[in-house]
Amino acid sequence: MTMYTRKLQLNSIQYKSDEDRPREKKISDGVCVLNEKELLAVIIGRGTKKFNVYQMADLVLECIEKHGTKNLIDNLLEIKGLGRTRVLSLVASLEYSKRLLLPSGNKIQKPDDLIPWVKTYSNKKQEYFLAFSLNGANDIQAKRVITIGLLNSSQVHPREVFSDCIKDRAASIILAHNHPSGNVEPSREDIVVTKKLQKAGDILGIPVLDHIIFSDSNTFSMLEHGYM
């Protein structure tokens, strides 16, 4: 029986130089040298009259960070100039990557299982507060960014955390946020936020299984350390 099971029961591309072009980097050094924006720029291919391809990539990243992957096609189609063909190409690329790299990686049974799902936020300069909807088998149904910026109890309202989880018919949720400083020890505010959301989850019948604090090199499970 796992820890969480127990708890449930308890424009064309515009660059200054050739070296800055994603395709040239890909050919000479491999795609591993590209950052997230450059990878998206390669997939998108070209910009529009209003936005160059890097700016388009920024808009896509912002959309995914804000809305997560649920209803992704509809949300991406809201970006002017992206178009249905490129949206479908983007979504297909993301789905293929997920299947290739995480064929059975959506089941969360212990804190370390969440690491691949938060890795992209580990080196952010601001705090990203995330909520994961899980089904009864502890499979991730959806990931959402709730807030961006300094975490405080007034900013993270239960309504914002649980409204979409209710629509997902989530059996439980896991919370996570990054500490840009690298120190993953919970602050007093982290503890206050966790307790507030835990109470709300108990009332709604959607228990909060854990709150994981992470950096680019470390993680801290509030469940494992007795805060929940």
N, C-alpha and C positions, 0 to 999 in steps of 0.2 A: 504494500500500500504506500503510495507516494505522500510526500509532505502536503501537497495541495489537495489530494483526495481526502486525506485525514481532515484537513481544515474545512472542506465542504461538508464533511460529515459533522464535526465540531465547527540678315537679309541675304541671300547667299552668306557664307560665313565671312565676317569682317574682323580682321586681326591686324595688329601692327607689324608682325613679321611672320615668316613661314614657320618659325619654331613654335608659334602660338596657335597654330591650326591643329585642331584635334585629329584630323585625318593624317596629317604629316607625322604627328607624334605616334599615332597608332602604327603606322607603317615602319617607322624607324626604331621605336622602343617597345611596342606592344601596348595593349589597352590598359595594362596595369598602371601606367604612369598618368593616366587621365583622371581628373577629379570628377565628381558627380555631374557638375555643370557641363564639362567637356564631353562626357559620355552621352548625355542627353543631346548635346549639340550635334554629335555624330549621327544619332538616330533621327533627329529632326531634319538635319540636312541643309536647310536654308532658312533665312529669315523672311521678313515681309517688308513692305515699304515703311512701316511704322517701327518695327523692331528688328534688330539683327538677331542672328541665331542664338547668340549668348543670352540676350535679353529674353528670347522665347524660352530658353532652358530655365532661366530664373523663374519665369512665370509658371512653368510646369512644376518646378520644385516647390514653389510657394503653394500651389494648388494641392499637391500631394501632402505637404506638411500640415496644411489647414484642414483638409477633408479626409485624409487617409485614402485607403483604396476602395472603400465602398462607393458605389455609383461613380467610379472613376471616369468612365467614358463620358457621362453627362457633364461632370464637372470640368473635364478638360475641353469639351466642346464650347464651354463658355469663354475660352481664351480666343480672342479675335485673331483670325488669320492662321490658326493652327490647322483647321480643316479636319474632316472626318477621316480621310485616308491616313494622315499622320497620327491622329489620335489612336486609331486602331493599331497602327504600327508600334506606337509607344506602349500601349496596353499589352499587346501580344509579346513584346520584348520583356516587359516586367513579369508577365505570367510565365514565360519560358524560363527566365532566370530563377524565379521562385521554385519551379518544378525541378530544375536542374540542380540547384544548390541546396534546396531544402525540401527534398521529396517527401519526407515525413516530419518536417521540422515545425509543424504548427501545433504540436501537442506540447503543453507546458506542464511538467510534473515537478520541477525543481527550479530554483532561481536561475541557474546557469542556462536553462533552456531558453530563457528570454534574451540572452545576449545577442544572438544574430538579428533579433528584431529591433534592438535599440542602438546597434553599432553605428548607424549613420548619424546619430545625434551625439555621439560620445565626445566629439571634438568641437562642438558648437560653443560659441563665445557667450551665448545666453542660455538660461535654463529653459528646457523644453519639458513640459509636463504632459505625459502620455497616459492614455487609458486603453486597455485591451479588453475587448469583450470575449468571453470564453463560453463555449457550450457545455453541456453536461459531461462530456468526455474530456474536458480541459483542452479542446482544440481552439485555437485563436480564430475568431470569426471576423474581427475588425480591429484595426489600430487607429487611434485618433490623437492628434495634438490638441490638447485642451487650452493651454496657455503657452505663451512665449514671453520670457522675461523673469524678473525676480519673483520667486514663489512666495506668496503670502496667503493667509487664510481668507481674506476678503476677496481675493482674486479667483481662487479655486472654489467655485460654488457647486454644491451637489447637483443643482439643476443642469449645469453645463457638463458635468461628468456623466450623469446617469440618463439624460434625455435620449441620446442615441442608443445607449445600451438597452434601454427598455424596448426600443424599436427592433433591436437585434434579437430580442427575446433571450438575452444573455442569462446564463445560469450563474455566472460570477464574473468578477473583473479583477485585473491586476493593474496596479498603478506603477508608474516609473517616471523618474526625472533625472536629468544629468546635473552634475556639479562641475562647472567649468574650472573651478579651482583645482580639481583632482582629488580633493579630500571628500571621501564618500560618507563620512560620519554624519548622521542626521542632525539638523539644527533643531532648535526648539520649535520653529515654525513648521518644519517638516513633520514633527510629531503631532502638533496641533491639527494640521491639515489632515493627516492620516486618521486621527481619532474621529474628526468630524465626518469624514467620508465613510469611515467604517460604520458609524452610527446610522448614517443615511442608507447605506447598503443593507444593514440589518432590517430597517423599517420597510424597505422596498422588496426585500427577499432576494437581493442580488449581492451576496457577500463579497467583500473585498478580501481576496486571498492573500495579497502581499502588496507591499510598496517597496520597489527596488530603486535604490539610488546608484548611479553609475558614473564612471568617468572613462577616459580612454584606456585606462589600465586596471580598473578595479570596480567591484560591485559590492553593494551592501543590502542584504535582505532584512527588512524590518521584522518580518515573521521569524526568521532564523535567530535574530538577536533579541527576541522577546518583547518587541514593542507592540505586537498585535496578538 
